[in-house]
Amino acid sequence: MVNYNVAANHGHVPVMRERMADLLSAPVHMLADAAIIIDGTLGAGGHTEYFLNEFPQARVIGIDRDKAALKQATKRLEKFGERFTPVNARFDDLGVAITQGDGDVFEVAREHGIAGALFDLGVSSMQLDQAERGFAYAQDAPLDMRMDPSKGITAAEVLNTYSHGDLARVLKVYGDERFAGKIASAVLKEREKEPFENSARLVELLYATIPAAARRTGGHPAKRTFQALRVEVNRELEAIEQVLPVIANALSVGGRAVFMSYQSLEDRIVKRAFKELTTSKTPAGLPMDLPGTAAQFKTVTRGSEKASEEEIAENSRAASVRVRAIERLDGDVEFRPPGGAR
C-alpha cells in the first residue's frame, strides 16, 4: 500500500511520485552523470526530493515563479547540495534560464540536453494553504491569486476592471461556469457599490447568484469562478502552450517530458501538442517517411494515465490528474525562449 507521510512532505503530498520517477528512469540512467532533470513546477519540492533520492547520479533544476515557494523548497532540499539548483522564473522561460545560467549544471544541460522534465500543472497545495494568497475560497483573504506576487494583475483587479463580456468569457472558458453571464452581471452591479477586495464577499455573491438547485451538485459553488480567476491572473494556459515546444527542443535523444494536468483545458493543450510532435509530416498515402519528415517524438503513455484508487484514497488531489509523456527519438538540442524565437 502506498504510504504517504504528509508531515515529511511539508504538508504537500506529491501526486503519483513513484510513477513520475518510473517514467523518467530510462533517460536518467542512460545519461548517468550527465542526467539533468527539470522540475518545471517545483512547489514544495516533493517530486524533486523523491527524484534526488531515487536517482543518486542525477541533478535537478527546480523552477518556480513563486519566490516564497522557491525559498522554502530550496531550504528543504539543501541537504542535496549542488545536486539541486533553484531558478526563479515562469516555467516557459526555462530555455532562457538554461542558456543564460552560470554553473556546471547549466553547462551540462546545454551540452547534453535535458534527460527528463516534469510539469505538475496548476496551483500547489502549499499555495492553497496560504490563506493570505487568496487562492482558496474557504477562507477570507485578499483577492490576489498571483503565483508571483510581484508581477501582473490581481484577481481583484480582474473583477473590478473587466467588462461584462471579458469577465463572462474568463468564467466560461477557464472555469466552465454555466452561469458565467449571470455572475458577470452580478459582479458589475456589486462593484458599483464598492470595489472587490476580499474573497468572502465574492463567495457570498456567488451563493446569492447561482441557483440553489445548481449549488447542490458539482462541488463548492465558488470552485469554478476561483479556478477561472487564477488561470486568468497567472496566464496559465499561455505558459503551457509556450513551454511545450521549448521543452521538446531541449530534450536529449531518449529524453522524456511528463505533464500532469488537473483540468480538461490543460490536458487538451498537452494532448494536441503531443499529437503534433508524434505525427510524421510525410504526405498521406506514401509507403514510408520522406527524409526529414519522420516524427521526432513518440508517446510513452497510452492516452492519459490516471492515479490508482488506492492513491486517490490517500491523496484526494490525485483524483483529477491526467498524465501524458513523450520521448525524443531524434533531433538536435536547442534552448529557445517562449514563442519559439531563436
Steps between C-alpha positions, in 0.01 A plus 500: 500500500621848418622674815498878478639685797340843482713650775818383329381665181445839665123468468523429126462146370662461156247346263605167339862553599601137444348499152669831416838352595420189298424707190829689531723210605606378152654828374644583843684169514603529135667839552640399840715782645384734222133454593324829566135501607281809473229538762309778328250540783711457811240600761589349836768285337342161565554353154854636483591356839374160386697522173822595678461206735408254225766613251827564692687589181246757376472873560181704504433856386188609688299785350228702671364849445401523868801636688365398839440143384843486337669617820315246712568212261868596473528481878339159493737376229825651630609155626560404135756777455590585141279224363207744528494839328206741552383740228245777553307520172176402330555151363472600134814709556708189571680526164619851583594394854717213378657702219596781736569286807846507654637179646581138421138378504407747227809417296413129513140576402614709204740229384288188550143627514239420762453137608157550650251773578192508722220758494248455781254762380267726695518647848698314765356375827746726680359809327144394580597467865628859515177687571651842434561408134127488423500171307256320728131587521463335842684784678453874481810663353607773257409409141855476370558151348833590336754219512764772476364776728743753350356490147175535312143581590314358798168317503347808659612711205342252259170522687514879531612596149396236243199564280197276529596314183863444602410386850230263372750357249760435771244325722357292217823402322733455798246386759237327288248705698153470344377805690792714375282776355279519807803515733667768285184713520488462878870592533460818293196603702671430832827673413311823437428509872855418605800336328572136578791444736446177693387150414213471750300768320544322167397165650191665649412645159538159336271336753241770434533478121526129422159326529455279806440187290835550322680560830407153621712324236849538353685599815534842661323772294811720512737232368460575129516879538814487715664262254416727208636810674823319594556380143438851363721676756794267445453448124533131570379366167732734309794370704408137421465571128837674493699252706406195291722586199768638733541178697458282190802668339699487825473122548794275420435205268327251729397779736144516629254774595209425733196723553250461784173681427207554735263686267362397162628823343856422609480140384359595158792736439753230591316232300486720188870591523605139555298388199677759284843402631446126449347517149705452183496792256513266199196551271229240551509196275878462466639162611782647709612827655674745273842623618463752780126438551497214752365578845776593743297398806290208620239478772598305810160488668193345335264794493492667837583303812302542822585443863401171659201479732745419777693823450184709467386364835831611652527828311179662374689743274587203277135442407495728197859458375568400139857405408652509151865441403708514183850383411738659251616269220717733291607861451742759631478659843390864498407739779246753380317787667118481524331543163768305315723792399863410461 
